[in-house]
C-alpha cells in the first residue's frame, strides 16, 4: 500500500498528495497507544451493540462486528496482529483490520462515532482499570507497613524536626505516619475514579450526532457511572488524566519521603536499619559498598512523574475547544505515570517487609540531643509552673548538661534541683525515653498504647 493509499483509505479523496514519511512517523501514535487495544475493542463492542438495538445497523452486521473484533482480540493477544504505522493509531488499525475481516459491517461500526470521542472513551476505560490496580497495590503497601509497625510499637528512635533531635518517638508510630499518607492517596484515587468513569461516546467529533444513539445503554454496558454532558467538553478535556497524574505524583512524593528516610537510616552515620540484599547493589570499585538503589531510584522516579504532571497541565493550557491533536500527547506521560507508580508501589510493599530494624542504634541516637527536654518542662508545669517559665528553666539545665557532656537524665538529682526546687526524685521517670513515650497518650500520639490502637484501627480498615 502506498502512502497515498493510506490517506485515501483513512479519510478521503480530498487529499492530493501523501504525507511524507517523517510526517507519518511524527503524527502516528500506534507505537504507544496500541496498549489501549482492549479498551478500544470493549468500547466498540458496546457501541455496536447499541447501534443494533437502535436499529442503526442490522443484527447480521452486529454479529459480523462481534465476530471480527473477537478475532482481532485473539490475534493481538497471541502477538499475531500486524500493527501498521501507516494506519496511524490503535483505532484505525483495529477498524481497518475489522473491515478486512468482515467487510462492510466493519465500515458501519463508526456510525455516530468519531475517533475524538472514541479515544477519550478508551483512555477513560483503560485508566479506570489501572486506578483499580493501583488501589489494590496501595492496600498491600499499607498492610505491609502496618505489619512492620506492630512489632516496633515499643522501639524508640529520635523524632526529628529540622533534622535535629526533637523528641523520642515509637518506630511503629513513625511507620504509621506513612500509612496515613498512603491511605489518603487511596482516597484520592477513589475520588478521581468517579470523574474518570463517565462516558464520552455520543459526543462524536465535537457536536454530538444526528443518529438516535442511546448513550445510557452504552454507559451501562461499559460500567460508566454517568455521561459526559457536553459534547465539546467530552472530546477535549483531559482534566481526568491530569488529576490522576496529580494524585500519582503526590503518592510518589510520599514514597520519595519514605525513600529518603530509608536511605538516611541505612547510612553508617545512622545505622537504624538495614535493607535486604535483594534491594541493594554494590559498587564496581569500592568492595565494601551496599547501596540502597531501590529507594534512591524511587526518589528519582518521583521527579519523572512530577514532570509528567507538568507536561499534561501544559499540554492543556493553550487549547481552544474542542479536540486538538495536541491531546495525542497525553498518552506517553499518562502511561509512564501508571507504569512507574505501579512498579514503585509493588516493590515497596515487598521492600518494607524486608526492613531489618536495629533498635539499639535507634535508642542510642535518641539518647543524644536532649530528646526529653520537653518532658522536663512538662514535669515542671505539672508542679505548677507556667509553661514559658518551665521552658526557660530547662534551657538552663540543658546548657549545663551540655557543659558536663551529660544527658539530662544523667544529671544527679541535686544538680537538677539547683534549677528549680520543685524538682524531686520522681523526675528521672519523666526524663527516661520510655517515660517520655508513655506520656504521649493523646489520640494520634506516640505512646505505644496509642500506636497499638491505631494499628487495630488500620487492620480493621484494611481487612478483606
Ligand atoms: N490518536 C488520536 C489521539 O490520541 C485519536 C484521535 C484523533 N482524532 C483526530 N481527529 N485526529 O488523540
Boltz pocket constraint, residues with backbone or C-beta under 6 A from the ligand:
constraints:
  - pocket:
      binder: B
      contacts: [[A, 29], [A, 33], [A, 89], [A, 115], [A, 116], [A, 119], [A, 324], [A, 325], [A, 327], [A, 328], [A, 329]]
      max_distance: 6.0
